[in-house]
Amino acid sequence: MPAIVETIAPSLNYALPMASKTNARRPVDLPVFSSMAVFGGWPERGALGHSGEMTHPRDDLANLNDVMDLARSEAERYLAALGNSHVRTPEAETAAKSLRGPLPSKGDGAPTALAELAAAGHAGAIRSAGPRFFHFVVGGATPAGLGAEWLTATLDQNVGMWAASPFGAELELIAVDWLKELFELPEAWGGVLVTGATMANFVGLACGRRWWGLQHGVDVDDDGIASLEPMPVFSSGYIHASATKALGMLGVGRSQVRLFERDERGRLDIEAFEAALERLGGAPSIVIANAGEVNAGDFDPIAQMVDIGNRHNAWIHVDGAFGLFSRIAPETRALTEGIENAHSVISDGHKWLNVPHDCGFAFVRDRSLLGGVFGATASYYVGGGDEQPNFAMLGPESSRKARALAVWATLRAYGREGYREMVERHLALTRRVAQQVERADDLELLADVTLNIVCFRFRPAGVPESELDDINLRLGDAILADGRVYFGTTRFEGKVAFRPAIVNYRTSESDVDLLIEVVRELGAEITVDR
Ligand SMILES: Cc1ncc(COP(=O)(O)O)c(C=O)c1O
């Protein structure tokens, strides 16, 4: 009954909820290591199985309820310990190896397979969904996001063609609308969900490349770029590696981007940037503006870049993989002033939205470009259009999982205010870390805090500058091996530095306080041994 099928998802489309629900806070405990001791150790290979004769998944249907029970109870145990576990377990690098062996000729069925998998997962999984994973920029999974992800696997919708999943496609339209509301982007823009910010950068820059080609009278998606001069691409030293990678994937070339840097940090040299655009004399170009760079969470001067770019016929792409969320909090709202006048803007779901991997979003001012870049024809492809989109024609993948379920569910569950409260709490936690760094006589804050990253290094008294990089590199390794808190090193203005990033909805004051304690404790040990 298609009429029913096609009306369920629209019924979920109302205004982005405003109601705020403060996240439940976990009791503050000292972390204790949870591993095989808690989870009962390894099963013998095949020991939990039935006959060793399972050859067809259909025969396993009788076990389906057991399989669901097992997945649920294993998830419960993992999640119950998540808040108090070490981030890294001693088996992190060996647990998966225990699952090696020759391809089974006959299977043991799902209960055995899943029990083995769960045991190895408990032993080896990095607790990146927990509150003390500060490496890279990785969020957790809100209860709503996690539950929706389970449903996503159960419903197993392919949101490529409308006909394959009107429910998934309609929900993606709704999710994109809600995200535009959340980020205050113009209603008329198009959007699509992808695997993460790398692919979102690819989508935005692919649309920019199409626009640039059309400005020269060439349909680059049909005819390629060989007939054209190299595409001018401008950015600051804050550009993320994934945007450069996207330029490579697009055939524009990684080295094609010109970076205008005024210092070792990579901050934009705005005069040189504007002069380069002026020299193009109105010829089209691409500008990549960075809303949140990974070393210190700093921003390009977005409003000025957008203004200059628009005066010189540039396509302005904004990478806000995590920084776009600064728009939700009044105190950081100004950092992204002007993005509504850009041409493509991207962000990530598995970072600050705290939905499970993998999820990112690309928004594009001229939605028709998406179809121009990603369209494909085959006689069995039918339908499409704004009302009943084939998302396979609007993004890079043809078959696509229903990422919108987790996005919709988490926004429905916590609303704009829930996310504002979370971002504001993370901003306060970040300032708290920075203050502790400033107060400690063996730590050095290397950059002002703009958003959710603290850039600092260990600098004990009496250690010469020439030894600090080595000490901080060793300390970085020690922090990862210790596993109570988790973050890595970078190079900032030539110095080895730490850059913990706070985006997990579970993170509390005691978690960030432990971060500083661990650095000082392990740092002191390394300094004594040096
Ligand atoms: C600014 C920025 N852009 C892009 C990316 C790539 O994101 P993803 O790993 O989700 O593809 C990141 C990841 O940290 C990032 O910080």
The ligand as an SDF file (V2000), in Angstrom:
LIG
                    3D

 16 16  0  0  0  0  0  0  0  0999 V2000
   38.1170   20.3390   10.0700 C   0  0  0  0  0  0  0  0  0  0  0  0
   37.9460   18.9120    9.6490 C   0  0  0  0  0  0  0  0  0  0  0  0
   37.5670   18.6310    8.3920 N   0  0  0  0  0  0  0  0  0  0  0  0
   37.4030   17.3700    7.9740 C   0  0  0  0  0  0  0  0  0  0  0  0
   37.6230   16.2960    8.8160 C   0  0  0  0  0  0  0  0  0  0  0  0
   37.4470   14.8930    8.3010 C   0  0  0  0  0  0  0  0  0  0  0  0
   36.3630   14.3070    8.9550 O   0  0  0  0  0  0  0  0  0  0  0  0
   35.9730   12.7670    8.8040 P   0  0  0  0  0  0  0  0  0  0  0  0
   37.0550   12.0090    9.5220 O   0  0  0  0  0  0  0  0  0  0  0  0
   34.6590   12.6800    9.4620 O   0  0  0  0  0  0  0  0  0  0  0  0
   35.9330   12.4380    7.3560 O   0  0  0  0  0  0  0  0  0  0  0  0
   38.0100   16.5400   10.1310 C   0  0  0  0  0  0  0  0  0  0  0  0
   38.2590   15.4230   11.0630 C   0  0  0  0  0  0  0  0  0  0  0  0
   38.6990   15.5970   12.1790 O   0  0  0  0  0  0  0  0  0  0  0  0
   38.1650   17.8800   10.5680 C   0  0  0  0  0  0  0  0  0  0  0  0
   38.5180   18.1630   11.8300 O   0  0  0  0  0  0  0  0  0  0  0  0
  1  2  1  0
  2  3  1  0
  2 15  2  0
  3  4  2  0
  4  5  1  0
  5  6  1  0
  5 12  2  0
  6  7  1  0
  7  8  1  0
  8  9  2  0
  8 10  1  0
  8 11  1  0
 12 13  1  0
 12 15  1  0
 13 14  2  0
 15 16  1  0
M  END
$$$$
